């Protein structure tokens, strides 16, 4: 038999312990039903092997809707005889889902249509959607400053892989880029640039059909070829200015890319 003094001490200790757990947020001390912890538990089943994921830059699987939109885009792009007509065709095109997801207007291009460099970004943001021109927000201002410093500001024509703002400024999907691609290719054919500057991972991977990240692609020269094989151009991926605003230390890499482009452009312009 436990002496009364010892029983009082145990009761006070128990009350103190319960008060501690209550202050710690514990509300329930027992389960509704007893659990036998001694029963062996079968190991969880082995996870089944997953099918390999499709590469991010692989062309989207064709569906009747996508195929129809692509056919319409190709026909409308081919019928555009100049950049004004192309801008009108893009504005009238209804095959890109982004047009009906909150975008105010189509955003096609700005810059020098006779420029030797075509800058291709990802897609319009909020400020671009408002003003109707690409790269006019904070990232665009940084891009302009860098192009100006590199001697390229009046030598570029600027556009994007898609022409309507993705909701929440998300990355455009492969389908959205694919249905806009005929208009982009027609723009390249009309401008006839000497070089392509691909700004950001979404642009570089879509246009070059590569799976590598932008930090691996940037600063390396690639060859872009049109669908019909008639146009072949050198293409240089670089970092997106929006990324540079978040990671200022990476500006040195983007600046090196611009100097590489300027040097090759000037060498190309010099008479043999």
VEXDREN-2710 file (C-alpha; in Angstrom, 1 decimal):
% VEXDREN-2710
k/r/px/py/pz
1/UNK/0.0/0.0/0.0
2/UNK/1.4/3.4/-1.1
3/UNK/1.7/5.8/1.9
4/UNK/-0.6/8.9/1.7
5/UNK/2.3/11.3/1.4
6/UNK/3.7/9.4/-1.6
7/UNK/0.3/9.3/-3.2
8/UNK/-0.1/13.0/-2.9
9/UNK/3.3/13.6/-4.4
10/UNK/2.4/11.3/-7.4
11/UNK/-0.9/13.1/-7.9
12/UNK/0.9/16.5/-7.9
13/UNK/3.5/15.2/-10.4
14/UNK/0.7/13.9/-12.7
15/UNK/-1.2/17.2/-12.5
16/UNK/2.0/19.1/-13.3
17/UNK/2.8/16.8/-16.3
18/UNK/-0.8/17.2/-17.6
19/UNK/-0.5/21.0/-17.3
20/UNK/2.7/21.0/-19.2
21/UNK/1.2/19.0/-22.1
22/UNK/-1.8/21.2/-22.1
23/UNK/0.3/24.3/-22.4
24/UNK/2.2/22.6/-25.2
25/UNK/-1.1/22.3/-27.1
26/UNK/-1.9/18.6/-26.5
27/UNK/-5.6/18.2/-26.3
28/UNK/-6.1/14.5/-26.5
29/UNK/-4.1/11.9/-24.5
30/UNK/-5.7/8.7/-25.6
31/UNK/-7.3/7.2/-28.7
32/UNK/-10.9/6.2/-28.8
33/UNK/-9.9/2.6/-29.4
34/UNK/-6.9/0.7/-28.1
35/UNK/-4.1/0.0/-30.5
36/UNK/-2.0/-3.2/-30.2
37/UNK/1.5/-2.0/-31.1
38/UNK/2.8/-5.5/-31.0
39/UNK/1.0/-6.7/-34.2
40/UNK/3.5/-6.9/-37.1
41/UNK/2.8/-4.4/-39.8
42/UNK/3.2/-5.4/-43.4
43/UNK/5.8/-3.4/-45.4
44/UNK/4.3/-0.9/-47.8
45/UNK/4.1/-2.1/-51.4
46/UNK/6.9/-1.2/-53.7
47/UNK/6.2/1.8/-55.9
48/UNK/5.6/0.9/-59.5
49/UNK/8.1/2.2/-62.0
50/UNK/6.8/5.4/-63.6
51/UNK/6.9/6.0/-67.3
52/UNK/9.6/8.4/-68.3
53/UNK/8.4/12.0/-68.5
54/UNK/8.1/13.6/-71.9
55/UNK/10.9/16.1/-72.5
56/UNK/9.8/19.6/-71.8
57/UNK/10.8/20.8/-75.2
58/UNK/9.1/17.9/-77.1
59/UNK/6.3/19.0/-79.5
60/UNK/2.9/18.6/-78.0
61/UNK/0.8/15.7/-79.1
62/UNK/-1.6/16.8/-81.9
63/UNK/-5.3/16.9/-81.2
64/UNK/-8.0/17.9/-83.6
65/UNK/-8.3/21.3/-81.9
66/UNK/-4.6/22.0/-81.9
67/UNK/-4.2/20.8/-85.5
68/UNK/-7.0/23.1/-86.6
69/UNK/-5.5/26.0/-84.7
70/UNK/-2.1/25.3/-86.3
71/UNK/-3.5/25.1/-89.8
72/UNK/-5.3/28.4/-89.2
73/UNK/-2.2/30.1/-87.8
74/UNK/-0.1/28.9/-90.8
75/UNK/-2.6/30.2/-93.3
76/UNK/-3.0/33.5/-91.6
77/UNK/0.7/34.0/-91.1
78/UNK/1.5/33.1/-94.7
79/UNK/-1.1/35.6/-96.0
80/UNK/0.6/38.5/-94.1
81/UNK/2.7/40.4/-96.6
82/UNK/4.3/42.8/-94.1
83/UNK/4.6/43.3/-90.3
84/UNK/1.5/45.5/-90.1
85/UNK/-0.6/42.7/-91.7
86/UNK/1.1/40.2/-89.5
87/UNK/0.2/42.2/-86.4
88/UNK/-3.4/42.4/-87.6
89/UNK/-3.5/38.6/-88.2
90/UNK/-2.2/37.9/-84.7
91/UNK/-4.8/40.2/-83.2
92/UNK/-7.6/38.4/-85.2
93/UNK/-6.3/34.8/-84.4
94/UNK/-8.5/32.9/-82.0
95/UNK/-6.6/29.6/-81.9
96/UNK/-4.4/30.4/-78.9
97/UNK/-6.1/29.7/-75.5
98/UNK/-4.3/32.7/-73.9
99/UNK/-6.5/35.1/-75.8
100/UNK/-9.5/34.1/-73.7
101/UNK/-7.8/33.9/-70.3
102/UNK/-7.9/37.5/-69.3
103/UNK/-5.5/39.2/-71.8
104/UNK/-6.5/42.7/-72.8
105/UNK/-4.9/42.6/-76.2
106/UNK/-2.4/41.0/-78.5
107/UNK/1.2/42.1/-77.9
108/UNK/3.4/41.6/-81.0
109/UNK/6.5/43.7/-81.3
110/UNK/8.5/46.8/-81.0
111/UNK/11.9/48.0/-82.2
112/UNK/13.7/48.3/-85.5
113/UNK/12.1/46.1/-88.2
114/UNK/15.3/46.5/-90.2
115/UNK/17.5/45.5/-87.3
116/UNK/20.0/42.7/-87.7
117/UNK/19.0/41.1/-84.3
118/UNK/15.7/39.7/-83.4
119/UNK/15.2/39.5/-79.6
120/UNK/12.6/36.7/-78.7
121/UNK/11.3/36.6/-75.1
122/UNK/8.8/34.4/-73.4
123/UNK/5.5/36.2/-73.3
124/UNK/3.9/39.5/-72.3
125/UNK/3.5/40.5/-68.6
126/UNK/1.1/42.8/-67.0
127/UNK/2.6/46.1/-68.2
128/UNK/3.1/44.7/-71.7
129/UNK/-0.6/43.6/-71.7
130/UNK/-1.6/47.1/-70.7
131/UNK/0.6/49.0/-73.2
132/UNK/0.5/46.5/-76.1
133/UNK/4.2/46.2/-76.6
134/UNK/6.8/43.6/-75.4
135/UNK/9.4/44.3/-72.7
136/UNK/8.1/47.6/-71.4
137/UNK/7.9/46.8/-67.7
138/UNK/10.8/46.6/-65.2
139/UNK/12.4/43.7/-67.0
140/UNK/12.1/45.5/-70.3
141/UNK/13.7/48.7/-68.9
142/UNK/16.7/46.6/-67.7
143/UNK/16.9/44.9/-71.1
144/UNK/16.9/48.3/-72.9
145/UNK/19.7/49.5/-70.6
146/UNK/21.8/46.5/-71.3
147/UNK/21.2/46.7/-75.1
148/UNK/22.0/50.4/-75.0
149/UNK/25.3/49.8/-73.2
150/UNK/26.2/47.0/-75.6
151/UNK/25.5/49.2/-78.7
152/UNK/22.5/47.2/-79.7
153/UNK/19.5/49.3/-78.7
154/UNK/18.7/50.6/-82.2
155/UNK/19.7/47.3/-83.9
156/UNK/17.0/45.0/-82.5
157/UNK/13.5/43.9/-83.2
158/UNK/11.7/42.6/-80.1
159/UNK/8.9/40.0/-79.9
160/UNK/7.9/36.9/-77.9
161/UNK/7.0/33.2/-78.3
162/UNK/3.4/34.0/-77.4
163/UNK/1.4/37.2/-78.0
164/UNK/-1.1/37.2/-75.1
165/UNK/-0.3/37.5/-71.4
166/UNK/-0.4/34.1/-69.6
167/UNK/-2.6/34.3/-66.4
168/UNK/-0.5/35.2/-63.4
169/UNK/2.6/35.7/-65.7
170/UNK/3.1/31.9/-65.7
171/UNK/5.3/30.2/-68.2
172/UNK/3.5/29.6/-71.5
173/UNK/2.7/26.0/-72.3
174/UNK/4.1/24.1/-75.2
175/UNK/0.7/24.1/-76.9
176/UNK/0.4/27.9/-76.5
177/UNK/3.9/28.4/-78.0
178/UNK/3.2/25.9/-80.8
179/UNK/0.1/27.6/-82.0
180/UNK/1.8/30.9/-82.0
181/UNK/5.0/29.6/-83.7
182/UNK/3.8/30.1/-87.3
183/UNK/3.4/33.9/-86.6
184/UNK/6.8/34.1/-85.0
185/UNK/8.4/32.3/-87.9
186/UNK/6.7/34.6/-90.4
187/UNK/8.0/37.6/-88.4
188/UNK/11.5/36.2/-88.8
189/UNK/11.0/35.7/-92.5
190/UNK/9.7/39.3/-92.9
191/UNK/12.4/41.0/-90.7
192/UNK/15.3/38.8/-92.1
193/UNK/17.5/39.3/-89.1
194/UNK/21.1/38.1/-89.1
195/UNK/21.0/36.7/-85.5
196/UNK/18.4/35.6/-82.9
197/UNK/18.8/36.5/-79.2
198/UNK/16.7/34.1/-77.2
199/UNK/15.8/35.7/-73.8
200/UNK/15.0/33.2/-71.0
201/UNK/14.6/29.5/-70.7
202/UNK/11.1/29.2/-72.1
203/UNK/12.1/31.0/-75.3
204/UNK/15.4/29.1/-75.8
205/UNK/14.0/25.7/-75.1
206/UNK/10.9/26.2/-77.3
207/UNK/12.7/27.7/-80.3
208/UNK/15.8/25.4/-80.1
209/UNK/13.8/22.3/-79.1
210/UNK/16.3/21.7/-76.2
211/UNK/15.7/20.2/-72.8
212/UNK/18.6/21.9/-71.0
213/UNK/18.1/24.7/-68.6
214/UNK/18.9/28.3/-69.5
215/UNK/22.0/28.4/-67.3
216/UNK/23.4/25.6/-69.4
217/UNK/22.2/27.0/-72.8
218/UNK/23.2/30.6/-72.3
219/UNK/26.3/31.9/-74.0
220/UNK/26.4/29.1/-76.5
221/UNK/25.7/29.5/-80.2
222/UNK/23.0/27.3/-81.8
223/UNK/21.5/27.0/-85.2
224/UNK/17.8/27.8/-85.7
225/UNK/16.1/26.4/-88.8
226/UNK/12.7/27.2/-90.1
227/UNK/10.0/24.5/-90.6
228/UNK/10.5/24.5/-94.4
229/UNK/14.3/24.6/-94.0
230/UNK/14.7/27.8/-96.1
231/UNK/15.9/30.0/-93.2
232/UNK/18.9/29.1/-91.0
233/UNK/20.1/31.6/-88.4
234/UNK/22.6/31.7/-85.5
235/UNK/20.8/31.8/-82.2
236/UNK/22.2/32.8/-78.8
237/UNK/20.3/32.1/-75.6
238/UNK/20.8/34.4/-72.6
239/UNK/19.2/35.1/-69.2
240/UNK/15.9/36.8/-68.9
241/UNK/16.1/40.3/-67.4
242/UNK/13.3/39.3/-64.9
243/UNK/15.7/36.7/-63.6
244/UNK/18.5/39.3/-63.4
245/UNK/16.3/41.5/-61.3
246/UNK/16.0/38.7/-58.8
247/UNK/19.6/37.6/-59.1
248/UNK/21.7/40.7/-59.8
249/UNK/24.9/38.7/-59.5
250/UNK/24.0/36.9/-62.8
251/UNK/24.1/40.2/-64.8
252/UNK/27.7/39.6/-65.5
253/UNK/26.8/36.5/-67.5
254/UNK/24.1/38.2/-69.5
255/UNK/26.5/41.1/-70.2
256/UNK/29.1/38.6/-71.5
257/UNK/26.4/37.2/-73.8
258/UNK/25.6/40.6/-75.2
259/UNK/29.2/41.4/-75.8
260/UNK/29.6/38.0/-77.6
261/UNK/26.6/38.9/-79.8
262/UNK/27.9/42.4/-80.5
263/UNK/31.4/41.2/-81.5
264/UNK/29.9/38.6/-83.9
265/UNK/27.5/41.1/-85.3
266/UNK/30.2/43.7/-85.9
267/UNK/32.4/41.0/-87.5
268/UNK/29.6/40.0/-89.7
269/UNK/29.0/43.6/-90.8
270/UNK/32.6/44.3/-91.7
271/UNK/33.5/43.9/-95.4
272/UNK/35.5/40.8/-96.2
END
